[in-house]
Amino acid sequence: MEAHRVRAEFLMEFATGKYGDLQSEDVDALLWSFLPVEALMESGRT
């Protein structure tokens, strides 16, 4: 659940232009850097 909340916050910031003009790989890197370790481990299980 935490991962979804973090993702939603990031997407809202991204949508409002907070990060400027990013390429998709930049977005992926930023998104993963926002996630806590527990969320990363959880996503690896699915």
C-alpha positions as CSV (number, residue, x, y, z in Angstrom):
1,M,0.0,0.0,0.0
2,E,2.8,2.4,0.9
3,A,4.3,1.9,-2.6
4,H,1.0,3.0,-4.2
5,R,0.8,6.1,-2.0
6,V,4.4,7.1,-2.9
7,R,3.8,6.4,-6.5
8,A,0.7,8.6,-6.5
9,E,2.5,11.5,-4.8
10,F,5.4,11.2,-7.3
11,L,3.0,11.1,-10.3
12,M,1.2,14.2,-9.0
13,E,4.5,16.1,-8.7
14,F,5.6,14.9,-12.1
15,A,2.3,15.9,-13.6
16,T,2.6,19.4,-12.3
17,G,6.0,19.8,-13.9
18,K,8.1,19.7,-10.7
19,Y,10.7,17.6,-12.4
20,G,10.8,19.5,-15.7
21,D,11.2,17.6,-19.0
22,L,12.3,14.0,-18.1
23,Q,12.7,11.0,-20.3
24,S,10.9,7.8,-19.3
25,E,14.1,6.2,-17.9
26,D,14.6,9.2,-15.7
27,V,11.1,8.9,-14.4
28,D,11.7,5.2,-13.6
29,A,14.9,6.0,-11.8
30,L,13.2,8.8,-9.8
31,L,10.2,6.7,-9.0
32,W,12.3,3.8,-7.7
33,S,14.4,6.1,-5.6
34,F,11.2,7.4,-3.9
35,L,10.2,3.9,-2.8
36,P,11.2,2.5,0.6
37,V,13.2,-0.7,0.7
38,E,10.1,-2.7,2.0
39,A,8.1,-1.6,-1.1
40,L,10.9,-2.7,-3.4
41,M,11.2,-6.1,-1.8
42,E,7.4,-6.5,-1.9
43,S,7.3,-5.6,-5.6
44,G,9.9,-8.3,-6.3
45,R,7.6,-10.9,-4.8
46,T,4.8,-10.3,-7.3
